[in-house]
């Protein structure tokens, strides 16, 4: 079995009980449990409600990120982490949880196009100035 690693906003911990207790008491901001290239992470949203994400790193690609559709209560959170560290099947997240990967990719894609268009406009403006197609008083 692969090594389970517990990380929190205040550093690494050795076990689930300590990590989740600190999260419940709001002494830390988030908990990440990772096994190889997969992790389950959570943070507290409200009284006994947690936001949970399942993240699978894809070699050479964007990670697959799935978020629980609504707040998860403390008992469900315990159960999810138990299933995760015991290596149980998490294929249900692809069907039942909300995919966040597309949202991240969409923003990156839009940013890339914005930068491309900005550079293209600058190049067109410089060529137009050089050929005298437009007149600019700033350079006189």
N, C-alpha and C positions, 0 to 999 in steps of 0.2 A: 504494500500500500504506500502511496506517495505521502510525503511529509505535508502536514497541515500547518499553515502559517497564519497567525492572528496578528493583525496590524490595527492600530487605533490612531486617532489624531494625536495621542501623546506618546506613541512608540509601540514597539512590539510587546505582545503578551503571550503567555504560555497556554491559556485554555479559554474555552467558550464561556464558562460560568463567570469568570472575572471580567471578560470583555463586555458581555451583555449586562452584567450588573452595573458596571461603570456607565454604560450607555443609558440604562434605565434611570440612574441617579443624575444624569446629565453632567457627569464629570468629564466625559469625552464627547466629541462631536460625531464621530462615525466609527464603524467597525468594518474591517475587511478580513474575510477568511479566504485564503487562496490555497489552491492545490494545483501545482504545475501551472498551466496557462489559463486556468479558470478561477473566477472568484465570485463570492457572494458578498455584497456590501450593503450596509444599511445605516440610516441616521434617523433620529427621533423627529417626528413631525409634530406630534401633539401628545396629550396624556395617553400613554399606552398605545400610540399609533406610530408606526415606523414606515419609512420609505425603503423599499428593498429592490436591489438591482442584481441581476445575474450577468456577468461579463465573461465572454470567452475570447481570448486573444487569438487572432488568426495570423499565422506566420506570413509576413510580407503583405498584410492587408489591414483593413479597418477592423477593430474588435466588434463582435456581436454583443449588443447591449439590450437587455430586456428588463423592463421595470414592472413590478407588481401593479395591477390596474388600480388598486385603491390601497389605503393604509392597511398595514398588517398589524394585528395586535401582538402583544408580548408573547402569548402562548404559541401563536402561529409562527412568530419569529424564531422561537426556540426550536420548534419542529422543523422549520426550513433549514436552520443551521445543522441540526442533527442529521437530517437526510443528506445534506451536502457533504459533511465530513465522513459519513458512512458510505459515500460513493453511490448513493441511489440515483436512479434515472431522473434527470431534470429536463427531459425532452418536452414536458408539459409547458415550459415557459414559452416555447415558440408558438404554441397555440393559444395559451390563456393570458400571457403577459403582453404588454405593449412594447413593440420594437422601437428602440431609441436610435439604432444605428442609422436608419434612413434620415432622421432629423439632423443628425450631426453631419452626415455626408452632404445633405442638401445645403446646409449653411456653408460648408467648405467649398462646395461647387459654386454657389452664388458669389462668394468672396473672390474666388479665382476669376470669374467672369468680370466682376467689377474692376479688379486690378488690371486685367487685360484691356478693357475698354478705356480706362483712365490713361494707360500708357499709349494706346492707339490715338487718343485725342491729342495728347501732348506731341506725338510724332507728326500728326497731320498739321497741327498749329505751327510747329517749327518749319516744316516743309513749305507751308503757305507763306510764312514770313520771308523765308529765303527767296522764294520766287516772286515776291511782291504781290501775291494774290490777296493778301490782307494788309492793312496798314495799322501799325501799332505805335502810339505816341510814347510808350515807355522806353523804347530803344533809341530815341533821338536825343 
